[in-house]
């Protein structure tokens, strides 16, 4: 799966952040306590919600799991 963009709104310390991802390689660096781990937590939460709520509901419907949300 390729993630082209990450947009986080109202999650922990982030009001609104948008990260454009490179197709081949991405690195998140910075000082301590600025939100690097929060970006990964948001991705894990999205993946959990997608797998358990969205993907499961679409198994028997006309939408495929590749639908963009």
Order of alpha helices (4+ residues) and beta strands (2+ residues): beta-beta-alpha
